[in-house]
Amino acid sequence: MLTRVLPKRTAVALSVAVIWALSLFAAQGYAQVTGATLSGTITDPSGAVIPNAQVSVRNTATGVTREVTADTAGFYSVPNLLPGNYEVTVMSPGFSTARQSNVELGVGAQQQLNISLKVGQTSQTVEVTEAAPQIQLTSSTLSAEVESTTVRELPLNGRDWASLATLSPGVNAIETQLPFEAGAVRGNRGFGAQLTIAGGRPTQNNYRLDGLSINDYGNGGPGSVLGVSLGVDAIQEFSVLTGNYSAEYGRTSGGVVNAISKSGTNAFHGDVYEFLRNDKLDANDFLSNANNVPRPPYKRNQFGAAAGGPIIKDRTFIFGDYEGIRQSKGVSNPQSVPSDRARTGLLNFPKGPSTFPTGCVTVDPTDCQVAVNPAVATYLAALYPHATAPGAGPNQGSFTFPALQAVREDFFTVRVDHKISDKDSIFATYMYDKNPFTQPDSLNNISYLDQTNRDIAALEWTHTFTPALLNTARVGYNRNAVINYQPVAAINPAAADPSFGAFPLGDNPSTRISGGFSALNAGLNGGFSHHNWNSIQFYDDAFLTRGTHSLKFGFAVERMDYNFFQKYNPQGIWRFASLANFLLNKPKSLEGGGLLGRDTPRGLRQTIFAGYVQDDWRWRRNLTLNVGLRYEIATVLKDAQGQITNLASMTSPLPYCGTTDPNLTLTFGQPGCTGTAPYYSNPTKHNFEPRIGFSWDPRGDGKMAVRGGFAIFDVLPLPGYFYTQQGIQTPFFLVGTIAKPTAGIGVLASAPNSAYNQMIQPQAGCTSPVGSCVLTAGFMEPNPKRNYVEQWNLNVQRQITPSLTATLGYVGSHGVHMLIRGDDADMVIPTQTSAGWLWPYNPTGADMRINRDFGTIRYMFFNTDSSYNALQVNVQKRMSHGFQFGGSYSYSKSIDNDDATIAGDAFGNSITSWFWFAPSISHAVSDFNVTHSVAINGLWDVPGPKSLHGPAGTLLNGWELGSILKLNNGIPTTPLIGGDPMNVENNGSDTFGIPDRVAGCDPVNHNYKSNPGLGYINTSCFRVPMATPAIASQCVPFSAVPGSCSNLLGNAGRNSIVGPGLVNLDFSVYKNFAVRKISESSSVQFRAEFFNILNHANFGPPLPFFGSSQAQIFNQDGTSSGAGGLQFMVTQPRDIQFALKFIW
């Protein structure tokens, strides 16, 4: 027999074609989206199956009915049901009719409902009103449902429905997500609130609304500038899939937040509301009280209306919602500035003269005097505010002012559902959200504008070929248009003064001083960015029932256009290694973008193609096997103008480019590219993703399920990950960095000896024909490996009472070839010694970086791993007897080498990793790791004396209570040495060293609230690295610490300190007043909501680089910085919100 072996590439293509072809003929309704599936077995009183029974499933709100016939094994399945309440009727000759009401189906649920018929006449009906069991007997997916009552009635800070995802086990908010006050870095990563789900990075999650992916341009959660997702009254309900979801779900390797918009019903219902906040109702925060800063002003009005009803009864329905926000809020964020003594050059060093920096003349045993450069003195006086309170360090002061944020947001959505016939139905949704936001910078010099415009549209058509075959086709559009941190006015006239300029545009550069000082932002002509994201999506899903097999097939196509433009530091960034160097006007470097006008926009393009097959096989009546396979490929990223550039290796003198333009030259007059080539070889060509699981009912009574599974999910290299990588690369965008310029502050760009002119002139020793060693290039692995996540779980779910269920399970995952990225890989490479990683002794100051043809090389490698292991507990009590309860607990550990996806520092507690040469150096718990996490919520309709009428009945009846309690043990941070003590010589935005940890010492001051400066880090547990005999001859001591080794990496390690824990209780009291004169269902509801009702001061950990950089506990010279304190809060102080709603 002759056998022909197909070439590997042909075999892959054939496999994809087969899956695609199958999807055109059959497949499930809507699992990848929002529709629910109801299935089960019809039996007689003895337990024998009843074949060919007629099953009718009616939506009680819309009257829409679906009818199917059970097969010869008594099995029935009804897919693609709109989430909501249903009534199920079963008929068979010789048996009484059974009618089961109160069947609640959630988003994407696969619910089993077995029905037993009694012998009798079909004209006799047996009514069952007890709620159907909620045990997941047919699916191994780990999920949690947030139904409409929970969305509508729990106290929601900001009325952000997506925040309720954190009530699920394994789901945590990123408490150190960069705040809006952090400037452009928030918008560059996306404004939506970030979640980690089952140990995944926030950019690994997928958010879906009515079947569409609605992630933003950074592949983060959707949200306005405020970071919230409005539309509480427009969301019917949503589910959170945290693991082992089936093959119909793609584009994600983390979790899936799957929501469905509310539709109209046969009754006209709606509400009108206003929510009010005012600073007179709120508490002041801990830090403001400590610094005698009054409570900042705050006014917020959140108002709107929602209504829905029939256009044609039982056939056409409409629902619409509008919500507006008008907010003016004062924000007090302490910033670290030079103290008044330090501004005069009088510096304090408690350890004495041995720690005095070079150029500082001894005044007394702990003080020395620096001769402040006159240009710096003028700069300080004009742009750095004086301290309003003492600071954490001896030369620091704390500056606080009531920054006023002005916000206007308008949101609306509309949905129309239409039943064309018994076999065809369609629905369409549209959502719009616009949100301008203005605020001053951290030092009150410049006013900035952020703005988000979002549009989402979806159209879906469902066709039933036969009761066993159904198909759904869906097309959608997701658009984001964002203005990110654009300067609009100079609050301080000095911020528009061209005499402070270092670049041709004038105005002051941004200024960064190592040692725990807050950054000074650039002036009025400073940088900003615009992001325009367009995603066009098409899906086809189908469902076919064949015997005990529920087969699903489908395909998806998504076209992504990401257009962005940025003014990257057009004024430049001064970096100083210490306060003394700043006062002496000795910059470490000057970096700036758009040199000589080269700042062209980018238009990234990519398409995702996917196909899947899934079989939920009911192997036995009490055992279902879930077996699926998904194939998903993303095309290689391109730029619409061919302006992709990349280095072929870390040492390449020129990049290769995506354009064939023969006129492409650098402004310096030399060729800019070595040739043309695709950006990278496609790592997604072999993205076959198996999904395997089971659900077993050991007792066969529908009250217990043992479930488990294994799955592979791919992490696609999506356009948003390349924003900071491609946006500023030579030769299409010229960004330069000049190290140790001989001219500093006060020398205008037009001066022949200015740092700017030093930057743009050809540099001696450059081997590249580019002609300058200062430009920024990018290195993305030309042949990246496939990036994917393996996930597994085993859990037991048990129904304790008809309304109470509990789940206990283990969840694990392993990330393979995870992305590691940073701001600059062009650095001096160390050697590994018996004492640790040692950077070379360089007494001559020679340039020892690996590529001297560039000033900075931004990099992306796919060469690290991650792991997650968790014990998860979930208890849910459905509403019964007026009470609803939910509780979750996770005991987990997430480990990785890096968490950066879009930029080197993903979160406020992140450090930019330049350990690309040995990722194991940063192997530690993740930046978002939370070991213990608890979330408890409850709703209670307080019982009242129903027999009472009149004023007494009005007063005592109609009360509701609600609450959400969240607890966790804190998130980690990394102790640092400021500056560049090891002489790494990279030009990333953040440079640092790592100290040594003293063995057996507790690194946390647990009585931190009584410590000066809220000192949280026990700095006595750390020291600068010390020389050992084996390396002493190669060590450069810290100037203030004899016998030390400044060029040795310490052993303290990444994320070796866990920050303070979280305790937050939100509470609500509602009073409902019936308004019978209008209608039986009309009422007025008064709400009082208390966020952080205990007014608990929930601090984040000391941050490495944001705010006052409190994790930098040592200065570059080895002296103590006085840092280590707590400077920011992860929750607001107690806020009180009142609301009034009219409901009909």
ZIJO-V145535 format. One record per residue. PHI is phi in degrees with one decimal (NA if undefined). PSI is psi in whole degrees, 0 to 359 (999 if undefined). D_LAST is the distance of its C-alpha to the last C-alpha in whole Angstrom. Layout:
PHI|PSI|D_LAST  PHI|PSI|D_LAST
This chain:
NA|132|76  -92.2|126|75  -116.7|130|72  -106.3|128|70  -93.5|123|68  -74.0|146|66  -58.9|150|66  -58.3|316|63  -64.9|322|61  -65.9|320|61  -62.6|319|60  -62.9|313|57  -61.9|321|56  -65.0|319|57  -60.2|316|54  -62.8|318|52  -62.7|321|52  -63.6|313|52  -61.2|316|49  -59.9|314|47  -63.4|317|49  -58.9|322|47  -65.7|338|44  -76.8|342|44  -103.5|328|45  -153.0|160|42  157.5|168|40  -77.6|153|37  -74.4|112|33  69.9|16|32  -62.9|319|33  -62.6|349|34  -111.9|244|30  -126.8|345|27  -68.1|148|27  -99.1|157|28  -119.9|128|31  -111.8|127|31  -143.8|167|34  170.6|189|36  -125.6|138|39  -99.2|126|39  -130.3|166|42  -95.9|179|43  -57.8|334|44  -84.2|352|47  97.1|357|45  -74.1|147|47  -74.2|151|45  -111.7|111|44  -76.6|153|45  61.1|27|43  -69.9|148|40  -90.1|124|37  -117.5|126|33  -119.8|130|30  -121.5|115|27  -116.9|128|24  -74.2|118|20  -70.1|340|18  -84.8|321|15  -106.7|344|17  79.1|357|20  -68.2|131|22  -121.7|140|26  -119.7|136|29  -123.4|134|32  -136.4|168|35  -117.2|129|38  -64.0|151|40  -82.8|188|43  -68.1|344|46  -95.1|9|46  76.6|9|42  -93.1|138|41  -131.7|156|37  -149.8|130|35  -125.2|103|32  -90.0|171|32  58.1|44|29  -91.1|135|26  -62.0|130|23  -55.7|139|22  156.9|197|19  -96.8|136|19  -131.2|159|22  -121.4|127|24  -111.8|126|28  -119.5|133|30  -125.7|132|34  -132.3|142|36  -157.1|138|40  -55.9|136|43  88.7|0|44  -132.2|150|41  -65.8|150|38  -72.7|134|35  -107.9|134|33  -127.6|113|29  -102.3|118|28  -104.2|177|24  62.0|41|22  -96.3|107|24  -94.5|125|22  -115.3|128|24  -95.8|182|24  -64.7|122|25  65.4|12|29  -68.5|147|29  -117.5|91|32  -101.6|135|31  -101.3|133|34  -136.1|103|33  -89.9|136|36  -127.5|132|36  -104.8|127|38  -95.7|144|39  -96.3|149|41  -65.8|134|43  164.0|194|42  -89.5|145|41  -64.6|340|38  -71.6|343|37  -88.7|134|36  -117.4|129|33  -101.1|116|33  -90.6|132|29  -121.3|113|29  -104.8|348|26  -65.1|139|27  -57.6|142|26  -67.6|151|28  -60.9|148|31  -109.7|14|30  -70.3|138|33  -85.4|94|35  -95.3|355|37  -124.3|1|38  -140.0|144|38  -97.1|4|40  -66.3|134|37  -85.3|119|36  -151.6|161|33  -139.2|138|30  -105.3|136|26  -115.1|100|23  -84.7|176|20  -62.2|322|16  -63.0|318|16  -63.3|314|19  -59.7|320|18  -82.5|327|15  -107.9|337|16  -69.8|149|19  -67.5|118|21  -115.8|115|22  -71.1|115|24  84.6|2|24  52.3|46|20  -100.4|105|23  -65.2|327|22  -66.7|338|25  -65.8|340|27  -70.7|349|25  -60.2|333|28  -72.8|356|30  -76.5|348|29  -87.3|147|31  -65.1|141|35  83.6|4|37  -116.1|124|35  -133.8|142|35  -73.9|148|35  -80.2|102|38  -70.7|339|38  -104.7|23|41  -55.5|137|39  -60.3|131|41  -75.7|167|39  -62.9|330|38  -70.0|347|41  -74.7|353|43  90.7|212|43  -63.2|337|44  -63.0|332|44  -69.0|309|40  -65.9|329|40  -62.4|332|43  -99.0|358|41  100.1|143|37  -87.7|338|35  -62.1|151|32  -63.2|139|32  -102.3|140|35  -125.6|146|35  -106.9|129|38  -122.1|119|37  53.1|42|40  80.7|4|43  -85.7|156|42  -67.4|152|42  -57.4|329|39  -78.9|1|40  -96.6|1|40  -90.5|160|37  -129.4|128|35  -105.7|131|31  -128.4|136|29  -128.4|120|26  51.6|38|25  89.4|356|29  -101.8|145|31  -76.2|123|33  -118.5|24|31  -59.8|156|34  -88.2|188|35  -64.7|335|39  -92.2|9|40  60.2|30|38  -99.9|186|36  -68.0|149|33  -70.7|153|30  170.0|160|29  -82.9|186|29  -58.8|330|32  -74.1|353|30  81.6|11|30  -113.0|158|27  -109.3|106|25  -77.0|175|21  103.5|32|18  -53.6|318|17  -78.5|353|13  -104.6|357|15  -100.2|121|17  -68.5|309|17  -176.8|172|20  -150.8|162|23  -125.2|157|27  -120.3|114|30  -94.7|117|33  -106.4|352|36  -179.4|153|39  55.0|33|41  -72.4|156|38  -78.5|180|39  -68.5|344|41  -72.3|346|38  -96.4|126|37  -137.9|189|40  64.5|18|40  -154.2|151|40  -132.9|6|42  -108.0|250|39  -118.8|170|36  -124.5|123|33  -102.6|111|30  -116.5|106|28  -116.1|156|24  -129.9|138|22  -76.4|157|19  -76.9|142|16  -113.7|161|16  -71.8|164|13  -130.7|186|13  -73.3|347|14  -109.0|148|10  -86.9|113|8  -129.7|158|5  176.6|187|6  -157.1|159|6  -128.6|139|9  -151.6|161|12  -146.8|133|15  -113.1|135|18  -126.1|134|21  -129.6|151|25  -153.8|143|28  -61.0|337|32  -65.7|341|32  -94.8|352|30  -106.2|163|31  -90.9|158|35  -84.5|154|38  -83.4|163|39  -58.6|314|42  -68.4|322|44  -66.2|317|44  -60.3|318|44  -63.9|329|48  -99.0|12|49  57.0|36|48  -95.5|126|45  -66.9|162|42  -59.6|128|39  -71.1|155|38  -67.2|147|35  -155.8|122|32  -136.0|129|29  -142.5|127|25  -121.2|124|22  -124.1|118|20  -140.8|163|17  169.7|186|15  -154.2|147|11  -139.8|141|10  -155.8|149|9  -154.6|156|11  -178.4|188|11  -86.5|142|15  -92.2|315|18  -130.1|123|20  -56.8|138|18  64.5|8|20  -136.6|309|22  -127.9|132|20  -137.1|152|17  -136.9|146|16  -143.3|138|14  -138.6|155|15  -148.6|136|14  -127.3|140|16  -142.5|134|18  -127.1|150|21  -129.4|134|23  -128.3|116|26  -137.1|138|28  -132.6|116|31  -134.6|131|33  -87.8|136|36  -125.3|127|38  -109.9|108|41  -121.5|109|43  -59.7|134|47  -120.1|145|49  -93.5|120|53  -126.2|163|55  -60.0|137|59  -66.7|165|60  -61.6|323|62  -63.3|315|65  -64.9|328|65  -61.9|334|64  -88.4|357|68  95.7|358|69  -87.0|107|70  -109.0|146|68  -113.4|132|68  -134.7|100|69  -56.4|336|69  -87.1|3|72  95.8|185|74  -56.8|331|76  -64.1|344|76  -102.9|0|73  -67.2|135|73  -73.8|162|73  -59.5|133|75  91.6|1|76  -106.2|115|75  -86.9|132|78  -61.5|132|78  -109.2|315|77  -152.8|182|77  -57.6|338|77  -123.7|356|73  -120.7|147|72  -141.1|160|74  -115.7|128|74  -101.9|137|72  -79.0|101|74  -66.7|127|70  -58.8|133|71  -57.2|322|70  -65.8|323|68  -68.8|321|66  -60.0|318|66  -66.2|318|65  -60.5|313|62  -60.7|311|61  -62.3|326|61  -84.1|325|59  -118.1|335|56  -98.2|119|56  -71.1|156|54  -73.6|153|56  -65.9|144|55  -102.0|353|53  -160.9|162|53  -61.1|151|56  -101.5|184|55  -76.1|324|56  -102.7|168|59  -65.2|337|63  -112.4|15|62  -112.6|149|58  -125.0|161|56  -106.4|128|52  -113.1|126|51  -134.0|138|47  -146.6|155|45  -79.4|84|42  -65.1|132|41  -103.3|119|38  -100.2|128|35  -112.0|125|33  -131.2|137|30  -133.2|128|28  -135.6|137|26  -129.8|124|23  -130.5|136|22  -149.3|157|20  -147.7|152|19  -141.5|144|19  -136.9|137|19  -125.6|128|20  -114.7|139|21  -142.6|128|23  -93.2|107|25  -72.1|314|29  -157.2|183|30  -64.4|342|31  -109.3|349|33  -134.5|138|31  -149.1|154|28  -136.9|159|27  -147.4|155|24  -136.8|140|25  -131.8|152|23  -143.8|136|24  -130.5|139|24  -135.3|141|25  -148.5|126|26  -129.7|135|28  -151.2|87|29  -79.0|147|32  -147.0|121|34  -118.4|146|37  -159.9|156|39  -82.3|162|43  -75.4|179|45  -67.1|339|46  -113.2|13|49  64.4|42|47  -104.8|322|49  -130.5|144|47  -98.6|134|44  -120.3|152|42  -115.5|129|39  -118.5|143|37  -151.7|137|35  -121.0|136|33  -121.4|124|31  -125.5|137|30  -131.6|133|29  -135.0|130|28  -136.4|141|28  -142.4|144|28  -136.8|128|29  -132.2|140|29  -126.0|128|31  -116.6|129|31  -126.6|131|34  -101.5|113|35  -76.0|310|39  -143.4|168|39  -56.2|340|37  -101.0|355|39  -136.0|123|39  -139.0|146|36  -133.9|142|36  -127.6|129|34  -118.4|141|34  -144.2|137|33  -129.5|145|34  -155.3|168|32  -142.4|131|33  -127.3|121|32  -128.9|137|34  -126.8|131|34  -126.6|117|36  -127.7|133|37  -103.9|124|39  -117.2|109|41  55.6|56|42  -94.2|123|44  -63.5|134|46  -124.4|341|45  -160.1|150|46  -96.4|108|49  -67.3|317|48  -98.4|116|52  -54.0|333|54  -65.1|337|56  -74.1|354|54  -116.5|16|55  -88.4|114|59  -67.6|347|61  -69.2|347|64  -95.7|2|62  -74.2|146|61  -113.9|349|63  -119.9|163|62  -58.1|331|62  -69.8|346|59  83.5|182|60  72.7|162|57  -74.2|144|58  -72.5|166|57  -67.9|149|55  -132.6|126|57  -120.0|123|57  -115.7|119|59  -67.5|156|60  107.9|19|60  95.9|18|56  -99.2|144|55  -70.4|151|52  -76.7|144|53  -93.9|123|53  -75.6|160|51  -68.1|168|53  -78.1|200|53  -61.6|331|51  -94.8|26|52  -72.1|181|51  -76.5|163|50  -162.4|176|46  -147.3|152|45  -120.5|135|43  -125.4|129|41  -128.5|114|40  -114.5|126|39  -128.9|122|38  -125.3|118|37  -107.3|127|37  -128.0|144|37  -138.1|135|37  -133.8|147|37  -135.9|123|38  -129.3|145|37  -142.9|164|38  -137.1|130|38  -132.1|124|41  -100.5|124|41  -133.1|101|45  61.5|236|45  -93.0|11|45  -104.5|125|44  -103.7|101|41  -95.1|136|42  -125.0|136|40  -137.5|156|42  179.3|172|41  -145.8|162|42  -144.8|145|40  -134.9|132|41  -133.8|124|40  -103.7|126|42  -118.9|124|42  -116.7|119|43  -121.4|103|43  -104.7|128|45  -144.1|154|45  -140.4|135|48  -138.9|141|49  -94.3|98|51  -89.2|105|52  44.2|56|54  -68.1|345|56  -95.8|348|57  93.1|165|58  -129.4|117|58  -82.4|135|60  -122.7|132|61  -123.1|137|63  -73.9|341|64  -160.9|167|64  -63.7|320|64  -60.5|317|68  -63.9|325|68  -64.1|312|65  -62.9|327|67  -82.5|354|70  63.4|48|68  -116.7|84|69  -70.2|147|66  -74.3|321|66  -165.3|164|65  -130.1|128|63  -122.5|143|60  -159.5|160|59  -120.8|168|57  67.2|33|58  -57.9|134|61  54.2|32|63  80.7|7|60  -90.5|91|59  -145.2|56|56  -68.1|149|54  -73.3|170|51  -124.7|151|50  -136.3|87|48  -79.4|142|48  -133.1|138|47  -158.8|150|47  -131.1|138|45  -107.3|132|44  -119.3|137|45  -147.8|148|44  -142.9|151|44  -149.3|160|44  -139.6|137|44  -139.7|133|43  -125.0|113|44  -96.3|99|42  -99.8|117|44  -83.2|82|44  -64.3|318|47  -133.7|169|47  -61.8|335|44  -115.1|15|44  -143.2|121|45  -116.9|132|43  -104.9|132|45  -109.2|113|43  -129.7|125|46  -148.1|165|45  -144.8|132|47  -122.9|142|45  -122.1|130|48  -142.8|125|46  -130.2|139|48  -114.9|134|48  -68.6|158|50  -64.2|134|53  -60.7|136|51  -131.4|162|52  -110.0|141|52  -60.4|331|52  -105.0|11|55  72.5|23|57  -94.7|32|57  -80.0|135|56  -134.9|153|59  -162.8|146|60  -81.6|139|63  -70.7|331|65  -150.6|170|66  -66.0|342|66  -108.4|7|69  -64.2|138|69  -78.9|342|70  -141.4|149|68  -82.1|162|65  -97.4|158|64  -129.3|170|62  -96.7|354|60  -104.1|156|61  -111.5|17|64  -61.1|114|65  -70.2|345|68  -91.6|4|68  -68.2|113|66  -140.8|155|68  -74.0|156|67  -61.6|336|67  -71.6|355|70  92.9|13|72  -120.8|158|72  -58.4|142|70  -96.0|343|67  -134.0|150|67  -88.0|351|69  159.8|188|68  -119.5|149|65  -169.4|160|63  -59.3|155|59  -58.0|314|57  -159.3|163|58  -75.9|144|58  -75.1|114|55  -83.9|358|55  -99.2|5|52  -64.5|335|54  -113.2|33|54  -80.5|68|51  -90.6|126|50  -120.4|99|48  -74.7|146|48  -131.7|117|45  -131.6|135|46  -163.8|174|45  -149.0|157|44  -137.9|122|42  -124.9|127|44  -99.6|94|43  -63.3|331|46  -95.9|345|45  72.2|15|43  -105.5|5|41  75.3|12|38  -112.7|3|37  -151.5|143|39  -139.7|131|40  -104.6|122|43  -131.2|151|42  -165.0|170|44  -179.5|171|45  -141.0|141|47  -153.4|158|46  -120.0|133|47  -128.4|131|45  -89.1|146|46  -101.2|104|46  -78.4|143|46  -79.5|82|48  -81.8|161|45  -56.4|321|45  -60.0|334|44  -68.6|345|46  -105.4|9|49  -60.1|303|47  -74.2|343|50  -79.2|316|53  -98.5|343|53  -66.9|336|52  -133.0|33|55  -92.5|144|58  -69.3|147|61  -98.8|359|62  -81.7|338|59  -136.3|120|58  -97.9|112|60  -118.7|129|59  -122.0|153|62  -135.2|122|63  -109.4|122|67  -86.7|138|68  48.8|56|70  -64.0|149|70  -81.0|346|73  -113.6|144|71  -125.7|216|68  -59.5|139|66  97.5|350|67  -101.0|113|69  -67.8|157|67  -60.4|331|67  -74.1|345|69  -69.8|139|72  -58.2|329|74  -97.7|13|74  -66.3|157|70  -60.4|326|68  -63.0|314|66  -67.7|329|70  -64.9|326|71  -70.4|320|68  -92.5|357|68  -87.6|148|72  -55.9|139|74  -100.7|140|74  -63.1|137|78  91.2|356|78  -72.9|128|75  -92.2|346|76  -80.4|142|73  -67.0|350|74  -57.4|326|71  89.4|3|73  -149.8|141|70  -96.9|13|70  -108.2|354|66  -77.7|160|64  -96.2|127|61  -119.8|176|61  -132.0|145|59  -128.3|114|60  -114.0|131|57  -46.2|122|59  -62.4|332|61  -127.6|70|60  -68.2|152|57  -84.7|161|57  -64.5|129|54  -102.9|116|51  -148.2|168|49  -126.2|128|48  -94.5|135|49  -136.1|144|46  -145.6|159|46  -160.1|158|44  -146.0|127|45  -148.2|161|42  -125.3|129|41  -117.4|134|38  -136.4|132|38  -86.1|117|35  -89.2|315|36  -132.6|171|33  -54.7|337|31  -114.8|1|28  -123.2|125|31  -128.7|154|33  -136.6|143|35  -130.1|133|37  -127.8|128|40  -156.8|165|42  -113.6|136|45  -130.0|133|44  -138.6|156|47  -153.6|161|47  -140.6|114|50  -87.2|133|50  -118.4|133|53  55.5|51|54  -74.3|152|51  -71.9|133|51  -125.7|134|53  -146.0|162|53  -160.7|174|55  -79.4|334|55  -158.5|120|59  -100.0|356|61  -82.5|93|65  -146.3|173|66  -81.2|130|69  -91.6|132|69  -86.7|177|70  -118.6|151|73  -91.4|125|72  -119.7|179|74  -64.5|337|75  -93.2|351|73  128.2|193|70  -76.5|125|69  -122.1|126|72  -84.9|149|71  -67.8|145|75  -71.4|127|77  -133.1|73|77  -66.5|335|80  -84.7|348|80  72.9|22|77  -65.8|152|77  -77.3|109|74  -108.9|14|74  -65.6|159|70  -72.2|338|70  -140.1|99|69  -82.2|3|71  -83.4|353|70  -136.5|158|67  -86.8|327|65  -147.4|141|62  -127.8|106|61  -77.5|141|57  -134.7|157|57  -140.5|120|55  -122.7|148|57  -114.6|75|55  -143.6|25|57  -124.9|166|55  -119.1|165|54  -142.1|162|51  -146.9|154|50  -146.8|132|47  -137.8|133|47  -149.2|144|44  -100.3|125|44  -123.5|137|40  -127.3|135|38  -139.5|127|34  -123.6|129|33  -132.8|129|29  -117.8|116|27  -68.7|160|24  -59.5|118|21  -155.4|145|23  52.8|33|23  76.8|12|21  -134.3|136|23  -131.9|141|23  -146.5|145|26  -144.8|141|28  -147.9|139|31  -137.6|149|34  -141.3|138|37  -130.3|131|40  -115.7|108|44  -143.7|166|45  -146.4|122|47  -113.3|126|47  -124.7|138|50  -158.7|185|51  -106.9|343|54  -170.2|150|51  -119.4|6|48  -79.4|135|48  -121.5|312|47  -98.5|322|46  -139.6|164|48  -62.2|327|51  -110.7|97|49  -69.2|322|45  -132.7|174|44  -63.8|332|45  -97.6|9|47  -84.8|154|49  -114.9|138|52  -65.1|123|54  -85.4|121|56  -113.3|23|59  -91.2|34|60  -61.7|333|60  -74.0|341|64  -154.5|78|63  -56.9|337|59  -62.2|341|60  -57.8|321|61  -99.7|18|57  -69.2|115|56  -167.8|181|54  -61.7|149|51  -65.4|159|48  -60.5|333|47  -103.4|13|43  -64.7|130|45  -129.6|112|43  -69.1|311|45  -117.9|128|42  -141.1|130|39  -128.6|136|36  -136.6|124|32  -128.8|135|30  -139.5|155|26  -158.0|151|24  -130.1|139|21  -139.2|117|21  -81.4|102|19  -64.4|123|21  -67.7|141|22  -131.2|170|22  -74.0|97|24  -62.9|338|21  -75.1|343|24  -77.9|142|23  -130.1|177|21  72.1|202|21  -57.7|321|22  -64.5|316|23  -65.2|321|21  -62.2|321|18  -73.2|319|21  -93.3|342|21  -102.0|162|18  86.3|20|15  -94.8|142|18  -131.6|144|18  -122.7|146|21  -145.5|153|21  -158.6|154|25  -134.8|123|27  -115.8|129|31  -126.8|134|33  -133.7|140|37  -154.4|168|40  -94.1|5|43  107.4|165|44  -118.1|159|45  -87.5|168|48  -149.6|171|50  -121.3|125|54  -73.3|139|57  -133.6|162|58  -106.5|128|62  -71.4|162|61  78.1|210|63  -129.6|66|65  -64.4|332|67  -86.1|358|68  59.6|46|69  -66.3|326|67  67.0|24|67  -87.3|157|63  -111.4|29|61  -66.7|169|58  -66.3|336|55  -130.7|121|56  -114.9|153|59  -168.6|169|60  -126.0|170|62  -117.1|130|62  -81.1|177|64  -91.9|149|65  -96.8|133|63  -80.3|123|66  -62.6|141|66  75.0|13|64  -110.9|134|62  -76.2|117|59  -75.7|0|57  -116.9|133|55  -85.3|106|55  -76.6|345|52  -100.2|38|53  -59.5|332|52  -66.1|338|50  -97.6|359|53  -85.7|147|55  -59.4|135|56  67.5|18|53  52.2|45|51  -59.6|108|54  -96.8|320|52  -79.9|128|55  -79.5|90|58  -64.8|342|61  -69.8|347|64  -85.3|3|63  -133.1|153|63  -148.2|162|66  -71.1|153|67  -60.0|140|69  -109.2|150|73  -71.5|144|76  -109.8|159|78  -53.9|326|81  -68.9|334|81  -121.5|3|79  -54.8|322|80  -69.0|342|82  -102.2|0|79  -88.7|146|77  -110.6|112|76  -70.2|150|75  -61.1|138|73  -60.2|335|74  -100.2|358|73  -135.1|96|74  -60.0|144|77  79.1|5|78  -90.1|178|74  -140.3|94|73  -69.4|336|71  -93.6|19|71  -109.7|133|70  -76.3|126|66  -71.9|173|65  -103.0|6|64  -61.6|323|61  83.6|157|59  -67.1|140|55  52.0|43|52  -90.8|0|55  -123.2|132|53  -98.3|128|49  -74.2|180|47  -62.4|153|45  -76.7|170|43  -114.5|134|39  -134.8|113|37  -140.1|124|33  -122.7|120|31  -103.6|142|27  -142.5|146|25  -138.4|149|21  -130.6|124|20  -119.4|145|16  -127.5|123|15  -103.3|131|12  -116.7|118|12  -69.3|140|10  -121.3|78|9  -67.9|336|10  -66.2|338|12  -89.5|306|9  -164.8|166|7  -63.9|333|8  -98.1|1|5  -81.4|142|4  -157.1|162|6  -115.0|131|9  -118.5|126|11  -102.0|133|14  -124.3|136|16  -123.4|119|20  -120.6|134|22  -121.1|111|26  -96.5|130|27  54.0|56|31  -60.4|332|30  -79.5|354|34  53.5|42|35  -77.2|132|38  -79.7|100|40  -97.4|101|39  -88.9|146|42  -84.6|168|43  -71.4|165|47  -59.6|129|49  -91.3|147|49  -69.8|318|52  -134.0|348|52  -100.5|157|48  66.3|236|48  -103.8|18|51  51.4|54|52  -72.0|348|53  -79.9|350|54  -82.9|88|57  -87.6|350|59  -127.3|147|63  -81.3|170|64  -61.7|333|66  -86.0|2|69  96.2|354|68  -76.9|158|67  -70.0|135|64  -83.5|346|61  79.5|4|60  -83.8|193|57  107.5|3|55  -91.3|176|52  -98.7|130|48  -130.3|357|47  -145.6|155|43  -109.1|144|40  -95.1|350|38  -133.0|160|35  -77.8|159|34  -65.0|177|34  -55.9|124|32  -114.0|139|29  -117.4|133|26  -126.7|131|23  -109.5|148|20  -147.4|155|16  -133.5|129|13  -128.2|136|10  -105.5|122|7  -119.4|133|4  -137.0|999|0
